[in-house]
């Protein structure tokens, strides 16, 4: 691998400069205003695959944003790795909270990233991590060291629930045939503490609307006599948790995986400081379901969070309006055995049932995905663990994450394949938030680790 | 009065055309973006007073938007009426709910206004009603029939709590010396059922901010373990009412006026149909404090309404953010004996006390005003009643309103004067809402009734 590492070293500036160009295109999949930029990003990725020496490179249209496919198949007797990534990003709002413009990448030193971090929307999630794979592949091609077959699918709708990926996978099962899936869209505990994500939460995302009177009213003339949709929405949202911070939706916990005490004890061994956690977030207290630790609340327990709420007058100054309607976006993180569709339907039924007669409630399911568990006793995990141990000089810790990557369950269902979550981000990288960034160390550590995974996985499966 | 009425009849088109020009200037006092338009509106009013023959016409600067003063004093032995009005308007948002542009007035027929209604922000509140006074004065001047002295103050900050009026009144007590105050900023029950407002609610308006973590977080990685400020804000707002819809703030009801059963019975005689009320608003049920009727809830009982709420991602699509902060604008309508400052301070104390340790709460009082009662046994009310009886052909019903006109209590306190609320709007005029309008019938009925008030009040006080 020496020759490969030398090649990577030599090209660091080039890799960074290309990543910067990629980050400059605002591929916000949620907002139709950025549709052209999303397409432009797909074309950027396609062109880089072609230049890297990939074959069958194509932009596959879907009913939504396109998927980029590329491969390099040279020996059917060798294993095939299917790499998945996404080139779309979260909306960058609120823009005013960014220290530098979200689509003008810049490298700055941070406490966690003394070697510098790239600040931009998508720097970590997932353009930066996805691009490590493209560059690792290019480096292996250029040094003639690709040890196995490889396929890539890079989609543009991950941040809006991978809406059209399922149809694409179902319609292209032969094209996507492989032995293992490799994804970098997760993180490690710290730059000196590598880890591999072995559990993910699922998600149900809904939008609700509470309508009262048929028009905005003067709160003086009508206030007190007519249900205020904002007050009612607050009542309804408040009632979704009980005093133990358990979710009150009928049947919500029915299918929840019961994690054994032994497993909980094992999890508790991962390095974690509640004091550091609180001080990092500048909060006096954590807050969650009674009977579980902070780590457990954020990983093995289901949750319900309001991700957005709005209604009435939200401009400057005061306006005495009793609005016609109020709105909220609500997501529930799910754990293994819960299914997102069932939970969305339980939510809808419950939310409609608790609405007082004075309002009308609409629940619109947005998207969902299932939780996933990655086994640690097969060659995929072993190869990943060996690769990280080699590049970091330390054995990685298997951890469960609170985030959701619904495609993991999708790939298992449709292709019968396990996914290895070989991510390099840090929890502090502010993904989905203003000032998202990704360590320069992490970017290159990824490019260095990925070929090791190819190597060990091929050796273990020869 | 025949000559006066003929004069008014002859000038109807001119009056309407001037009102349209006034309505075209977007004098939104809450929004700094409209500062120039607010000044332009004051100048418009000033110019019209000069043309109408008023004296001492001037634009009085305040620390906020200016006040227009004008008078016509010709005989110290005659009474002096002080007319108050406001030329500022509520914000017009949400613009997309207006059938025609809010600052491009247009006359359209409505069910309640078969003779046509003027659609524009401020058409009723209060440009249309204020302008009736200017035109009634001009008509009396032009027909040589002004029966008494008159002073005018037209302010530009009513919709933002008349912030600088108190200082102006305190600093100009001699200038404002008068016998009675006359205001048209209220309504009548229906065009065939005249009424006079004899009670108003006060108001405390506050803005709250609930802050959790120091930055927006990914709801997958942190959800369930960190307090979500939106969920917490909803909990806190929900807890402000109990299951009887009574407000739970400690001491909130301590000073509330106890309306006697006899008075409640008297109030219940005013024409009101719950079925028509519900059908007008297209709601299945009304909603309010247990033990009180809809009319009582909206007039003699204090309330707490959220006028605006926001936090997290409120754009299109889905974003899985756990926001750093959530916000709400909350107003409480108050009844006689409650004081707005005390209530604001009780709110603040209570709201801070119910915040969980996991968040930080800020309460910022916006503005307030006191409730008011107009006695029905003095010449001011009698003159108003006679004027309406003459112009409508029907004795007006004294009613209490749920709205707030804090200047009524202010004038009583600072000038020792009672206020007559001789308003001509309808509840259905959508003031503060999209599609605000004011009946053409009502506009001219006002211009016709105002001189009658001058006449009767002068006769009763000679």
Interface residues (C-beta under 8 A of the other chain):
Chain A: X29 X30 X31 X32 X90 X91 X93 X97 X159 X160 X161 X201 X203 X205 X207 X212 X213 X214 X215 X216 X217 X218 X219 X220 X221 X222 X223 X224 X225 X226 X227 X228 X230 X231 X232 X233 X234 X235 X237 X238 X239 X241 X281 X282 X283 X284 X285 X286 X287 X288 X289 X294 X295 X297 X298 X301 X302 X303 X304 X305 X306 X307 X308 X309 X310 X311 X312 X313 X314 X315 X316 X317 X318 X319 X320 X321 X322 X323 X326 X327 X328 X329 X331 X333 X356 X357 X358 X359 X366 X367 X401 X402 X403 X404 X427 X430 X431 X432 X433 X434 X435
Chain B: X29 X30 X31 X32 X90 X91 X93 X97 X159 X160 X161 X201 X203 X205 X207 X212 X213 X214 X215 X216 X217 X218 X219 X220 X221 X222 X223 X224 X225 X226 X227 X228 X230 X231 X232 X233 X234 X235 X237 X238 X239 X241 X281 X282 X283 X284 X285 X286 X287 X288 X289 X294 X295 X297 X298 X301 X302 X303 X304 X305 X306 X307 X308 X309 X310 X311 X312 X313 X314 X315 X316 X317 X318 X319 X320 X321 X322 X323 X326 X327 X328 X329 X331 X333 X356 X357 X358 X359 X366 X367 X401 X402 X403 X404 X427 X430 X431 X432 X433 X434 X435
